[in-house]
Amino acid sequence: MELEKLILEYENDFFRKDFCKSIQNLDKRIHDEFREFGKSGMLFKKSSIVEFLSNLDTDRDIEIIDFGIKKINDDLIMANYISNEKDLGIHALRTSVWVKDGVDWKIYFHQGTVTEAESIM
């Protein structure tokens, strides 16, 4: 599978209840040193993200727009996209850093910055 499509699939997995309800899935996909600067402005570590995602009641109705990756080196990728939280009408600029850990790609860092829809469309 093409790397960009793989990482896009991985990003979308975090919006799916069926994927997230498995702690094993999340542990395999999220690096132990993971950090997130959330759209709320708060800092999250792996443990709090795993707890949040594993307790989803439903799929998250989030659309990824303008997804792209930049390969920094063979083991490091930066993904950028816009998220559209359809039910809330919130748009955010998103950046994820993915590291290759053996044969698997794991998310190492993520940041979401809320923006006005008019400024990005």
C-alpha positions as CSV (number, residue, x, y, z in Angstrom):
1,M,0.0,0.0,0.0
2,E,1.2,3.5,-0.8
3,L,2.6,5.2,2.3
4,E,0.3,8.3,2.1
5,K,-2.8,6.1,1.8
6,L,-1.6,4.0,4.8
7,I,-1.1,6.9,7.0
8,L,-4.4,8.4,6.0
9,E,-6.1,5.1,6.9
10,Y,-4.3,5.2,10.3
11,E,-5.4,8.7,11.0
12,N,-9.0,7.8,10.1
13,D,-8.8,4.7,12.4
14,F,-8.7,7.1,15.4
15,F,-12.2,8.2,14.5
16,R,-13.7,4.7,14.4
17,K,-15.2,3.2,17.6
18,D,-14.5,-0.4,16.4
19,F,-10.8,0.3,16.1
20,C,-10.5,2.4,19.2
21,K,-12.3,0.0,21.6
22,S,-9.2,-2.3,21.4
23,I,-6.5,-1.2,23.7
24,Q,-4.2,-3.5,21.8
25,N,-4.9,-1.6,18.5
26,L,-4.2,1.7,20.2
27,D,-1.1,0.5,21.9
28,K,0.3,-0.8,18.6
29,R,-0.5,2.5,16.8
30,I,0.4,5.1,19.4
31,H,4.1,5.5,20.4
32,D,4.9,5.3,24.2
33,E,6.3,8.8,24.2
34,F,3.3,10.3,22.3
35,R,2.3,13.9,23.0
36,E,-0.6,15.9,21.7
37,F,-1.2,19.6,21.8
38,G,-5.0,19.4,21.5
39,K,-7.3,21.9,19.8
40,S,-8.3,22.8,23.4
41,G,-4.8,24.0,24.1
42,M,-4.2,21.2,26.5
43,L,-1.3,18.7,26.5
44,F,-2.2,15.0,26.4
45,K,0.0,12.0,26.8
46,K,-0.5,8.4,25.5
47,S,-2.4,7.2,28.6
48,S,-5.1,10.0,28.5
49,I,-5.5,9.6,24.7
50,V,-5.9,5.8,25.0
51,E,-8.4,6.3,27.8
52,F,-10.5,8.8,25.8
53,L,-10.4,6.8,22.5
54,S,-11.1,3.4,24.1
55,N,-14.3,4.8,25.7
56,L,-15.9,6.3,22.5
57,D,-19.6,5.6,22.4
58,T,-19.9,6.0,18.6
59,D,-17.7,6.8,15.6
60,R,-16.4,10.4,15.6
61,D,-18.0,12.2,12.6
62,I,-14.8,13.8,11.4
63,E,-13.8,14.3,7.8
64,I,-10.2,14.7,6.7
65,I,-9.6,17.3,4.0
66,D,-6.4,18.1,2.0
67,F,-4.4,15.3,3.5
68,G,-0.7,15.0,2.6
69,I,2.5,13.7,4.0
70,K,6.1,14.8,4.0
71,K,8.8,12.1,4.3
72,I,11.5,13.5,6.6
73,N,13.6,10.4,6.3
74,D,12.9,6.6,6.0
75,D,11.7,6.4,9.6
76,L,9.9,9.8,10.1
77,I,6.8,11.3,8.4
78,M,4.9,14.4,9.0
79,A,1.2,14.4,8.0
80,N,-0.9,17.6,7.6
81,Y,-4.6,18.0,7.0
82,I,-7.7,19.9,7.9
83,S,-10.3,18.1,10.1
84,N,-14.0,18.9,9.8
85,E,-16.0,17.8,12.9
86,K,-19.3,17.7,11.1
87,D,-21.6,17.5,14.1
88,L,-19.9,20.4,15.8
89,G,-19.0,22.5,12.8
90,I,-15.4,22.8,14.0
91,H,-12.4,22.9,11.6
92,A,-8.9,22.4,12.8
93,L,-5.5,22.4,11.1
94,R,-3.8,19.1,12.0
95,T,-0.2,17.9,12.1
96,S,0.9,14.4,13.1
97,V,4.4,13.1,13.3
98,W,4.7,9.3,12.6
99,V,7.8,7.2,13.4
100,K,8.7,3.8,12.1
101,D,9.1,1.4,15.0
102,G,10.4,-1.8,13.6
103,V,8.0,-2.6,10.7
104,D,5.1,-0.6,12.2
105,W,4.3,3.1,11.9
106,K,3.3,4.8,15.2
107,I,2.0,8.3,15.9
108,Y,4.5,10.2,17.9
109,F,3.1,13.7,18.0
110,H,-0.2,15.4,17.1
111,Q,-1.4,19.0,17.2
112,G,-4.8,20.4,16.3
113,T,-5.4,24.2,16.0
114,V,-9.0,25.4,15.6
115,T,-9.5,27.7,12.7
116,E,-12.4,29.4,10.9
117,A,-13.8,27.4,8.0
118,E,-13.7,30.5,5.8
119,S,-9.9,31.0,6.3
120,I,-9.1,27.5,4.9
121,M,-11.6,26.8,2.2
